[in-house]
Every structure is written in C-alpha cells, then in structure tokens.
Amino acid sequence: MTPNPWPGSVHPLGATWDGAGTNFALFSENATAVELCLFDDQDQETRMQLPEVSNYVWHGYLPGIGPGQRYGFRVYGAFTPEDEGHRFNPHKLLLDPYANAIAGDIRHDEALFSYPLAAGTDPHRDLAFYPADDATLIPKCVVINPHFDWGEDAHPQTPWHQTVIYETHVRGFTQQHPDIPEALRGTYAGLGHPAAVAHLKSLGITAIELLPVHHFNAAPGHLANLDLHNYWGYDSLGYFAPYGGYSASGIGGDQVREFKAMVKALHAEGIEVILDVVYNHTGEGNHFGPTLTFRGIDNAVYYRLVEDQPRYYMDFTGCGNSLNVCHPQVLKLIMDSLRYWVLEMHVDGFRFDLASALARELYEVNSLAAFFDIIHQDPVLSTTKLIAEPWDLGEGGYQVGNFPLLWSEWNGQYRDTMRDFWREGHCRLGDFALRLTGSPDLYESNGKRPHTSINFITCHDGFTLRDLVSYNEKHNEANGEDNRDGESYNRSWNCGIEGETDDPLVQQLRLRQQRNFLATLLLSQGVPMLLGGDEFGRTQGGNNNTYCQDNELSWLDWTLRESQEPLLTFTQKMLAFRSAHPVFCRRDWFQGRAIHGSDISDIGWYDPEGNEIGEEAWQEGIAKALGVFLNGSEIPSPDLQGNRIIDDSFLLFFNAQEEAVTFTVAAMLRTLPWYLVLDTKLEQGFLEEPKVLPDDAVVVGARSLVLLQYQYQG
C-alpha cells in the first residue's frame, strides 16, 4: 500500500530520488489542486493529492518510491479558454515537464483531447469540455537513478575555428549499418558502437549534431492517420528526457544510461555532441491540439496566448503554438533543461531551432531579450557551443547576423550563394567573396569572428547533396500531402535530366558538382557543417521534407555503389586537407593587406587573365569564373601557445561555366613554384602526386574547381 505523501520539497522540480524515496514537484500558477498518479506493472493507477504548494510549486515526498516507478499528473482548475486561456481537465493524465525519462509513445484517440472530436469541424469545438479519461493512451514518466560511471570523460572543447560539424539522426545513422548488431541499430547504443564512431573518426569531423532527442510526439494525429511517423522529432514534450524510442533495451529509464554511454564513447574519440533543441514550441499544437502536458498543467503560463483572445495561441513557428519565454517559469524551464544536458548528460552544445522565436519579448525580435542575457552570464552555458537557426516564421523573424556574442549561426546566405554559383545562377561576385571568407558583412562589425558563420550546403531540411544535383523539383508524394509540403524554391539543378539516370555524362557531371560543393564548403572560412550521408552521395529520391519518413527513404544506406566510394574517399581527404592547413580555418578576418611585412596581401582576387578584380566588378559582376589567392605567410593570429602560424599558400580557381576557362597566374605570384594538388573534374579529386605547374597558366575544366599550392620554404 502506497503511503500518503510527506510535504517534501519545492526544489528541484520533477521527480528526484534520494536513495530512500522520491520527491515530486510541479509548477502550476493557476491550478487549484494537483494529483500525483503512480502506475504499477499492470498499469493500475493510484492517485494521491500533492499536499503542499509553495510559490506555485505543488510538491510531496514518497518514501520507498524509487527508480523504475512510472507516474504522471492530473491537474485541477478552471476550463475557461475563451475568457482566461485556462484549459485544465483532470481527466487527462499529463507528462511531467521535468521528467528525466518517459516510457512509451502516445496512442492517438479522441480521449487525448479536452473536447469531443465528434464535434467534427465546428470552429468552436475546442470550447467544449470533454471528460474522457486518457491514462491508457499517455506514456508514463519514469523515476530514474541518475548515477553513471563517467570515468575520465571530459568535454573535448575543440576550438570553434577547428570545428567541423556532422548533422545526423540517431536512428537514421545506424538503422541499416551492417557492422552494428541488429539489436543496437537505430539507438543511442548503436551510435556509440565502435563501427559508428569509427566512420565519424575516419571522416575527420569534430562534432556530431543530432536532430532532436528530447522526448517528442512520435505520431501526431495527422501522421497517424497516414501510417507515418514524426521522424525528425520537432514536436518536443519532455525537455529533460531523451526519447525512449531510441533505447536499445526498450525498458523505461534505460535511455538515460544509453545516452550517457553514447556521449562517453564519442568523447573518447574527441567528438563533441551538439543537440538540436526545440524550445520555441511543443507537440501540443494549436487550440485544436491534444492535452498532453503544458496545456493541462497551466496553459496561460506556458504558452503565448493572443492578448485579447486567449483561446488562441501566438504562432511564430508554424507549428500551432509558441512557448511563453516572457514568463520567468518558462525561462527557468529552458535554462534548467539546458544545464541538465550539459552537467548530467555531458553534451557540448546546442543548435536552437527557430531561435528568433526565443527572442520575442512581445512581438518584435529583440537580440537583447532576457533569454540571451541569461545565457550570456550563465557560468555553464556560456562556455558551450551555441548555434542559432536565426529565423522564425513571424514578422521580422529573419535575423541572420543579428544574434549576440557567444552565438554562431546557421548561415542561410552561404547556402543560397554557393548553390547559385555552382548552378551558374545569379550570384553576385561580391556575395560569393563574402561567403567564401566567412561573411564579414554579417559578423565582423559587431566583434564576432569567422567561426560565427556555420556554413552549409545542405541540412536535414531540404535536398541531400546528391538530390541537389539530381532534381529541379521536389518529389514529396510519399508524405501524403499531394506534394504541397516542403520548399519549392531549392536553387537546385538536375544537370539536364530529372531524377535517376543511366546517362554516363550526366552521372559524371553530378559527381563533379558534389565534389565542387564539398570542396567549396571545406575551403571556406567559418565552420563547415556536413549533412550525414552526403559524404557518399545519399539520396532521398527527391523528397526535400522527410520529416515523416522513418524508413529507408531517410535512413543512411551503407551499401555503397561503385560510384559512391570515390566520393567518400574524396570527402575524407578534403577534410584532412582542411585540418592540415590553418589558412582555411583562420581565427581572424582577412584584411586585404600584408600583415607581417611581406609585399603580398593576405588575400587576393583575380579574373581569369590574372588581373585584380576592380571595384565595379565587385558591385555588379556575376561570379562565374574567378581566382582567389590565400597567403599562408600572412595569418595574423598565433596558435594557442602564442607562436606565429605559417602555412603554405594557395590559389583557388573557380569555374562555374559550361566551358573550360584558362586562368593565368597573377604577375606578382608567378615567381612562386606552384603545384597542382586538386582538380574536381577528376574522379578522385586530389592528384596522387602534386604536379608542378609548367608555366603561368592552368586550364580549369567546365564546372570545376582547381587548387594550386605553394609549399612554404621557411
């Protein structure tokens, strides 16, 4: 028989086991009562009212209750959505926002809703109160034992300018990996398996960025009806709980241990773990959505409601709701969550989905919003890697270049410019130069460095690299929305034929274009981000919105065709080449002049005839063929020991045109012995043995990149 709860403690929130019992605490400002609901192995429910409320925190302590105990809450209060925005309904079992583990997925049925679905499409149906109980449909929170033997685990702390990010999905990365035991595929344990880690290590990446792992609504109603699943996971419900569906054991609570073991294995090889986090909205949707957690705990606190119509939600995300970051308790929730993942789970940083939504104090985006001020002074979070997706869907939400110090940003302008250049689109010469050099126009004036720019050609949202050069149009029919979903303007080029083809010339061109994109990305200043699978030409069949495709369409296929293996080798060599040459990952901006007293500038820009590009061309010229000189002897910043950095020097020749172009080496550089080291028109890209340039000219093939190297003589 379960004893009555003791008063317990207001801190910490959630369920906290102390070795003798468990303290439960839940914040609700407008509730009138809170019941703790315990579930046994037969799913029998025992309810008890939390006996104390302090500072709007309802709390109680149960001796003898420990790890493995499953629980939830029922919250009492007013149901007055139209007048006050309250949607309390004690018939709905609710997830604990601070739960460290959640067992199982939501089973969709009308009982999840606080109104009867029988009302059909009645626009006022959400105002009706529905007393159906949903305890059999809701996953249960789990009390955990937080102990884990971290041993000598330490954050790799890779400097930003040496960071290379690999974006991937926990399940998709290993689900089809032949060298990982079948029982571990698609799990945290699979991602931490030596075969998975070995691939990442062989690439030379320094950080893995995981799509959302916070417990999420895996099959929201509109997808459940189509027998599809929320693969990407951008519908968070538990900000402290790693998603249980990625646990190899399937036992509630084991996902925490497995996640920690995965991080430990990656850290042991010097690979950082960055989480894609979604604090801008939740998986409860708009006013017609189900009641799963925050809506039933205190709707008017946790969500941004329309001021004069509190029945409705402010929606800056396109997902139906926006978390109320203006409320101190919601800010506390986010900050507590972030610190938990760093201190308890040992992650190294975060990428914030639709981060502009977090900066909205009222309606306008404010770069000095409380959220950013708090992070700036936080002794834990201010030392982690912080990455913003610098836009949301609200007015004024596009904020590339406007995030405060400490933040790096996904640079959408880099993506667009480089896509336009290599498809011979309308890319201004000045834009190309700015993106290649770290986007100083966006970041230099406000005290930031080149690493602020997270450069990418592709990411999870959109075409893969192979599809970018294989499709002009999206092909999202499998998503069940008549191809209406996903971005329609992709800046892609199919190289002459839409989709898969046996035409050898088109196949060769597509592989060359992939090498062009990869080489450009890895020779640019800033932090490169590679989409998982692009290193060997993964395809999604032209689907640019696989958010609901938890299947072979999204999973990485490790059975490589003959044509894919050279691309993988090229990517590995390209990453190793970047790592070996600090001139491609400078800590400081180019200055366009000699720095250490030589007669040659740190960077130079040339037309195919070897003439310096003039001011008029920068403003009006279209980038199709140009040369770039990078002076390895003019790197301004020293290494971490204070020693001067001296690297080789390089000439990059870019030709996005459909004809070959002969480039002449600039007169002031002709006295240097130049070696040809890379030519993307070659299948292998890198030459087996660098060739001395026989004269002052080099032919750059159609749609190709050539790299010349001057080896520093000392």
N, C-alpha and C positions, 0 to 999 in steps of 0.2 A: 504494500500500500504506500503510495507516494505521500510524504508528509506535506503539511501546509508550508508555503514559502516563508522564510525568515525575511526581515526587512531588506537585507542585502545592501548593496552599494550603488550609488548613482554612476560611478565610474568603474571600469570602462563600459561603453555601450556594447551591446551584443551579448554573446554567451561566453563566459570566461571560467574555465575550470582551474581550480587552485590545488588539486590533488585530493581534496576531501569532498568537494561539492562544486556546484556551478552557480555563478551569479548571472542573472538575466536583467538587461536594461534596454529600454526602448524609448526614444524621444517621440512625443506627440503633444503638441501645444494645445490642440483643441479637442482632444479625446475626453470622454467622461469616465472611461474605465478601460483597462487592458487585461485580457486573459492570456496566460501562457498555456499553450496546448502541447502536451507530450504524447508521443506515439510509440507503442510497443512494436514488437516484431510482427504482430498480426494486424498492425495498423489500427489498433484500438486507441481511441483518443481519451486523454484525461485532461480536463480543463481546471485551471485554478487562477484566481484573480491575483495580479501582482499587488502586493499590499501597500506599497509606498509610491509616492510621486514627489519628486524634488526637482525644481527648476524645469518642469515639464518632462522629466525623465521618470518613467514608470519602471520600478525595479523590485527584485526579490531574489533570494538565495535559496537553493535547494540542496541540502546536504545529501551525499550519496549519489548524486547525479553526475555522471562523468562522460568521457569520450565515447562517441557512438550513439549517444542519446539524440533522437530525432525530435524536432519541435517546430512550432510556428506560433503566430499570434492571432488573436481576434481582438479588434479594437471597436469600442462603442463610442457613439457620438451622433451628432445631427446629420441627417441626409437632406441638405438644403443647397443643391448645386446651383440653382438659379439665383439665389439671393446672396449666399455666402461662399460658394465654391466648395462646401463640405460634402464628401461622398462616403461617410462612414457606413459600414454594413458588417455587423458582427457575424453574419452568416458566411463571410468569406475568410478563409484561412490565409494569412499573409506571411510572406517571406520577411525575415529579419534583415534590414538593410546592412547590418554589421556581421551577418553570418560568415564564418570562415570557410564553411563547406555547405553545399546544397546537393542533396541526393536525388537524382532523377530529373525528368523533364516534365513540362506541363502537358497534360492531356486535355485537348480542347473539347469543350462542351459549353452549352449556354449557361450552366451554373457558374462559370467564371465571371459572368457579367453581373453588375448590380441592377440591371434592368432586364426585362424578358425579351429574348430575341424574337418571340412570337409577334412582337410589335412591328416586325418587318422593317420597312424603310421609313417609318414615321419619323420625321425630323426631330420630334420631341421625345422620342422613346427613352433617351438617357435620363429623363427626369422622373421616370417611374422607379419605384423601389422593388427589388426582386429578392425574396428571402431564401432562395435555393442554396443549399449548402454545397461547397465545392472541395471539401477536405480530401476526397479521393482523387481529385484532379491535380492538386498542387504538390510539387516536390517538397520535401521536408528539409529544413535546416538541420545541421548536424554539429553537435558539440565535438571539438577536436582536442587532441593532445598536441600542443604546439612544439614539443621537443623534437629536435632533429640534430643529428651529429654533423655539423658543418665542417668539422676538422679544421684544416688550414685554408678554407675557402676565403678568397679575397676578391674584391672588385678589380678587374683588370685595369681600369682607369686609363684606357687608351686616349691619348691626346686627341682633341677634336680634329686637328689637321691631318692626323694619320688614320682617321676612322673611315672604314668602308662598310656600308650597311647592306644587309641582305634581307629583303622583306619576304616573309613566307607565312604559311598557315600550319598550325600544329598538326592537324590531321592530314592535310593535303600533301605535306612534305614527305611523309613516310608511309602513307596508306598503301602504296604499291611498291615499296622498296624491297627488292628480293633478298637483300642481305640482312634484313631485320626480321627477327622471329615474328611470325604472323600474329601472335597474341599481343605483340607490342606495337604493331603498326597503327598509325593514326593517333598515338598517345604521347603524353609527356615523356613516358619511359622510352618510347620509340625515338623521339627527338634527341634524347640524351644517350641513345645507344651509340657505341663506338663507330658503327658504319655511317650513321648520320653525321656525327661530329667530324669524322674523317673527311667527308665530302666538303663540309664547310671549311675545314682547315686547309684542304688542298686548293680551294679557291683563293684563299688569302684574305677573306673578309674578316673584319674585326668585331662586328656586331650583328646580331640577328634581331630583326624587328618582327614581332609576332602579331598577326591580326588578333582581334580581341579574345582574351581568355577569361575575362570576368564572366560569371555565370549569366547566361542570356536566355531569352525566349527562343528556343530552338525551332519551333514550328508555329509561328503566329497563324491565326485563323485563315488568312487569305492564302497562305502557302500550304497549310494542312489540307485544304480543300483540293489542292492541285497535286498532293502527294509529293511536295517539295519541302526543303528544309532551309533554315536560315544558316547558310554555310559560313558567311563572313562573321556573323556574331555581333553586328552593330545594334543590338537591342538589349542592352545590359539590364540585369535585375539585381545582381549582387556584386557590389564593388569591392568586396573583400574575399570573394570565393572564386577560386579557379574552376572553370567549367568542368563539371563531373563527367561529361561525355567524353573527355579526353583522358580518362583514367583507365589504365590497363586492367586494374583489378575489378572495377565496377562496384567496389564497396564504398559506401558513403564515408567521406573523410580521407580516404587514401589519396585522393587527387592532390591534397596539400603536400603530403610527403613526396609523391611522384614529381610534382612541380619543383620542389626544392632540390631533389636529386638531379633533375634535368639541368637546373641552373648551375649546380655544383660541377656537373660533367662539362658543361660549356666553359665555365670559368677556368677549369683545369687546363684547357687548351687556349686560354687567353681570349675567349669570345664573350663579348658583353651581350646582355639580354635587355632589349628595349620592348616595352609593351605598348601596343596601340590601345588607347583608353578612350572611353566614350562617356564623358561627364556632361555632355550637352543635353542629352535626352535619355529616356528609358524605354523599355519594351512594352510599356502600358498603352502607348498610342494616344489618340485624341479622346474627346469626351465619349466616343462610342467604343472605346477600348475596354479590355477586361480589367478587373480589380485584382492585382497580384501582390502588390507591396505598397509603394509610396502613396498611391491613390487612396487606399483604405486606411493607411496609418495617419496621414494628415495631408490631404490633397492641397489645401490652401497654403501650406508651408513649403512643401517640396517642389511645387510646380509654379511656373509663371502663368498666372491667370490674366485674362483680359480685364482691365481695371473696372470697367463699368458693366461687364458681362462675365462674371466669374464662373459661369458654366463652361466657358470656352478657354482654351489654352493658347498662350503665345507660342508660335511655332517658327523658330528661326532655323530649324533643321530639316524641314520637310518630312519629319517622322511623327508629327502629331502633337508633340509637347516639347517643352524646354525646362530643364531644371532651374529652380529659382536660386541662382547664385547670389542674389541680393540678400537672402536670409542667412544670418550667421550660422544657423544649424546646418544648412546645406553646404556652406563653405567649410564648416568643420568636418562634415561627412567626407567631402572630397579630399581635404588635406589629411585627415586620418587614414583614408584609403591609400593615398599616395605614399605616406610614410610607412604604412604597413607593408606595402610591396617592396620597399627598399630595405627596411630594417628586419622584417621577418622572412621575406621571400628572396632577398638579396638581388633584386633586379637593379639594372644600372641606369635606366632612363625611361622616358615616356614619349610617345607621339600622341598628341591630343587631337582627336577627331573634331573637325569643325570648331577649331579653337576660338574663332571670333565670337561664337555664342557665349563663351565664358566671360567675355569682356564687356558684355552688355549690362551696364548698371541700370539703365532704364530701357531705352530703345536704341540709342546710338552706341556704336562700338567705342569703347574708351580704353586706350592702350595702358592707362594707369589705373585700371579697375582694381578693386580690392583683391581679387583672386591673384593677380600678378604681383601686387605689392606683398602679399603674404608669402608667396613662394620666394620672392626675392630675398626676404630676410630669414627664411627658414633654414636653420643650420644643416638639415638633412637634405632637403630637396634642392637647395641652391647649388649643391655640388654634383647633382646628377645631370645626365644629358636630357635636355628639354627641347622637344621639337613640336612646332605648331603646324597643323594644317590651317593656313592663315585665311580661311574664308568660312562663311556660312551662307545660308540662303536668304537671310534678311537684308533689308535695305542697308547699303553701306558695309556689307559683310566682307567684301574682298579687301583684305588687309595685308597683302604681300608687302614686306618691307617695313611694316609698322609695329611689329612686336617688340617688346622692351628688351633690354640687355639680359643676358643669360640664355635667351631663346634662339634656337636655329629654326629655320622654316622650310617646309616643302616649297620649292621654287617652281611654281607652275609656269612662270615665264620662261625658265630654262627649258622645260619640256616642250613648250609650244614653239620656241625659236628653233631648237635643234630639229624638231620634226619638220618644220617648214623648210629649213635649209636643205636637208637631205632629200626631200621630195621636190627640190628646186621650186619651192613655193615663194611667196612674197616675204622674204626675210631681209630686213634692212641690214646693211653691213655693220652699222653701229650697234644694233641689237645683238648680232652674232658675237661681236668682240666683247661686249659687256657680259654676256652669259658665259663665254669661254673663260673669262678672267675672274669669275666669282660674283658677278653682278654688283660692282661697286656703286652703281647708280642707285641701288636699293638699300645698300647696307653701310657703305663707307662713311657717310656724313654723320651718322649717329653713334660713332665709336665702336662699331662692330668689325669683325674680321671676316675673311673669305669663308671660314667654316660655317658662318651663319646660313649660307646657301646650301640646302640639301638638294643636290642635282639629281634628276631622274628623267629617264625617257619613258618608262612605263612603271606602273604600280598595279596593285590588285584591282583597282577600279579603272577598267578600260581594257584595251587590247594587250595581249602579251607582245613581246618584241617580234616574234615570228609573225603573228597575226597583223601587226602594224605594217609589215611589208607585203602582206598577202591579201588584204581586204581593203576595199574602199568604203564598204558599208558594213554596219553592224549586222549580225545574224543571231538574234536573241530569241528565236521562235521557241526554244526549249523552255523559256521562262514562263510561258503561258499568258503573255500579255500582248500577243499579236505584234511583237517586235516594236512596241511603243516605248519600252523602258530602255535605259542606257543612253549615253551621249551619242548624238547623231553627227556631230562635227568632230572628227577624230584626228584631222591632219595626217591621215594615213595615205599610203599609195600601194596599190597591189602589184606594181611592177608589170602591168599590162594584162593580167588575167585575174579574175576574181576567184579567190579560194585556191584549193589544192590543184596542182597541175603536174603533168609529166614532162612539160616542156623544159629541156635542159638549160636553155638560155635564161628563162625566167627563174628557174631554181638557182642558177649561179648568181644572178643579179640579187635575188632575195638574200642569199647568204652574204654577199658582199655588203648589202645595205645593213644587215645585222652587225657585221664587223665594223662598219662605219659608225654606227650608233654607239657600240660598245667602246670603240677606241676614242671617240669624241668625249663620251662621258668620263672615261678614266684619264684623259689628258686635260680635263678642265680643272680649274681651281674651284675649291669648295669641297663638299663631302658627297661622294657618289653613292647612290642607292641603286642596287640591282634587284629586280624582281625575280623571285625564286623560279627557276626553270628557264629563264632567259639565257642562262649560260650554255644551254644545249638546245635551244630552239623549241621550247614547249609551245603547243598550240591549244587554243580553246575553240577551234572551229569557227572563229569569227565572232564568238559571243563576247561582248565587252562589258557584261554586267552579270557575272556568275555568282552573285550574292546568294542565290537559292539553289546552287548546283553542287550538292555534297555527293559527288560521284566522279567517274573517270574524266568528265569534262574539265573539272577543276584540279583533280589530283595530279601530282607530278608523275609522268610516265618515265620510269628509269630504263625502259628498254629502248636504247638509242639506235636510231637508224645510222647507216654508214655516214651519211652527210652531217649528222649531229656531232659526232665525235671530234672532228677538227674544230668545230665552233667551241666546244668545251675546252679543248687544249688552248685555243686562241685566248679565251677569256682568262684562263689560269695564267698564261704568260703575260697578258695585258695587265692583270692585277699585280703580278710580281714585278713587272717593269715599273709601274707607278710607285710601288713601295720602295723600289731601289733608287728612285730619283726624286729628291726633295724639291726640285724645281717645279714639279707638277702638283705638289701639295704644300705650297708656301703658307706660312702663318700670317704674312702681311701682304698688303696690296702691292701690285705693280705701280711704279711711279713714273714710268716713261722717261727715265733718265739714268745715267750712270750713277751708282751709289758708292762704290768702293774705289773710285778714282780712275777707272778704266775709261777708254774712249767710246765704249759701246753701251747703249742703253740696256736696261734690264728686260725690255720687250720692244719688239719692232713689228710693224705691219707692212706688208708688201703686196703689190699686184703681181700678176704672172711675169711681167717684164723686169721685176726686181726693183721697181720704184716704190718709195714710201707712199703710202696711201694718203691723199690730201684731205683737207677738212671738208671740202664739198662732197667727196665720196662718202665720208662718214655719215653725213646727214641725209644724203639722198640715194646713195648707191645701194644696189641689191647684191647681197652676198651670194656669189655662185662659185668663184674661184679666188682664193687668197692665200698668202703665206704668212706665217707667224714665227718670229724668232724669239726664243726664250733663253736668256743668258744665265747659265748656271753659276757664273762667277759674280753675279750681282744680286745675290739673295741677302736681304737686309737683316733678317732676324737670325740670331745664333741658335745653336742647339741647346738642349736642356742643361748642358754643362758650361754654357757660355762661350763655346768655341764657334768660330766662323764656319758657316756651311758653304762649301764649294762643290758644285755639281758639274756634270757635263752640260753642254749647251745643245739646243735642238732647233731644227727648222721643221715646222709642220706645214704641209701643203694640202689644202682642202680643195677638192673639185667636185661640185655637186651637179655639174653639167653632163649632158649625154654624149659629149665628145671629149676626147683626151685633150689635155692642156699641157704645153711645155712651160715650165717655170724656170726662170733664170735667177740664180742666187744673187742677192744684192751685192753691189760692188764692194762695200766695206766688209763683207763676210767671205769673199772669195778666197782670201789668203788662208782660211782655216781648212784643214783636211776633213771633209765631210764623209760620213759613212751612211749608206742606205741601210736602215735596220727594219723598217716596217712598210709594207705596201698592202693595203686592204684588197687590192684586186687579186692577190694571191690567196689560194685556199687556206694556207697556213698562216697568212698574215706576216708573221715575222720571218725574216730570212734566216736560214740555218747558219750562215756566216755573213756578217755585215760586209757590204761591198763599198769600196772607196768610190766616190763619185768621180768619174773620169774627167769631167770638165765642169763648167759652171752652170749646167742646165740639167733638169730632170723632167722626164715625161710622166705626168700623173694621169692615169687612165680615167676613163669616164666613170663618174660617181665613185671616186676613190679618195683615200687619204694616204699620204706618204710622209714618213718621218725620217729625217736625217739627224745624225748625231755627231757632235764634235767631242771627242774624248779629251777631257781636261788633262793637260800635260804637267801641271804643277809648277 
